[in-house]
Amino acid sequence: MADLTTKDVAVELKCAPGTVRGLIQSHELRAYRLADGGPYRVTPEALAEFRAQREAERHDPWTRSQDRRKTTAA
């Protein structure tokens, strides 16, 4: 299988291509560019890893939020 475009990934994840670009820019989904400023490409393996991570988060909601929680000084 060839590498996927953001539009292909959006169809697979049932979301908008802009959402896919956001996931890539936030480093939640691994991707690469063909050239500087060129379109993103996602490997099938990277998409499978992303789906597995999301499935794990679905079963353990603290998995994702632990990294994002901010600590405040009392």
C-alpha positions as CSV (number, residue, x, y, z in Angstrom):
1,M,0.0,0.0,0.0
2,A,1.3,3.5,-0.9
3,D,1.7,6.3,1.6
4,L,-1.5,8.2,2.3
5,T,-2.4,11.9,1.8
6,T,-4.1,13.9,4.5
7,K,-7.3,13.6,2.5
8,D,-6.9,9.8,2.5
9,V,-6.3,9.7,6.3
10,A,-9.3,12.0,6.8
11,V,-11.5,9.5,5.0
12,E,-10.1,6.6,7.1
13,L,-10.6,8.5,10.4
14,K,-13.9,10.1,9.3
15,C,-12.7,13.7,10.0
16,A,-11.6,16.7,8.0
17,P,-8.2,17.0,6.3
18,G,-7.6,20.1,8.6
19,T,-8.0,17.9,11.6
20,V,-5.4,15.4,10.2
21,R,-3.0,18.3,9.7
22,G,-3.6,19.4,13.3
23,L,-2.8,15.9,14.5
24,I,0.4,15.9,12.5
25,Q,1.5,19.3,13.7
26,S,0.8,18.3,17.3
27,H,3.0,15.2,16.8
28,E,0.1,12.9,17.6
29,L,0.3,11.4,14.0
30,R,3.7,10.8,12.4
31,A,4.1,12.1,8.8
32,Y,6.6,13.4,6.5
33,R,6.7,15.9,3.6
34,L,7.9,15.3,0.1
35,A,9.6,18.7,-0.1
36,D,9.8,21.9,2.1
37,G,6.3,23.2,2.4
38,G,5.0,20.3,0.3
39,P,2.0,18.1,1.2
40,Y,2.2,15.7,4.1
41,R,2.3,11.9,3.6
42,V,1.4,9.3,6.3
43,T,2.6,5.8,6.1
44,P,0.1,3.0,6.7
45,E,2.2,1.9,9.7
46,A,2.0,5.4,11.3
47,L,-1.8,5.4,10.8
48,A,-2.0,1.9,12.5
49,E,0.1,3.2,15.4
50,F,-2.1,6.2,15.8
51,R,-5.3,4.0,15.8
52,A,-3.7,1.7,18.4
53,Q,-2.8,4.6,20.6
54,R,-6.4,6.0,20.3
55,E,-7.8,2.6,21.1
56,A,-5.6,2.4,24.2
57,E,-6.7,5.9,25.3
58,R,-10.4,4.9,24.8
59,H,-9.8,2.1,27.4
60,D,-7.7,4.2,29.7
61,P,-8.8,7.9,29.6
62,W,-5.9,9.0,31.9
63,T,-3.3,7.9,29.3
64,R,-3.7,11.1,27.3
65,S,-4.7,13.6,30.0
66,Q,-1.7,12.9,32.2
67,D,0.7,14.4,29.7
68,R,-1.4,17.5,29.3
69,R,-2.3,18.3,32.8
70,K,-0.8,21.4,34.2
71,T,0.5,21.6,37.7
72,T,-0.2,24.7,39.7
73,A,1.8,26.0,42.6
74,A,-0.2,26.4,45.8
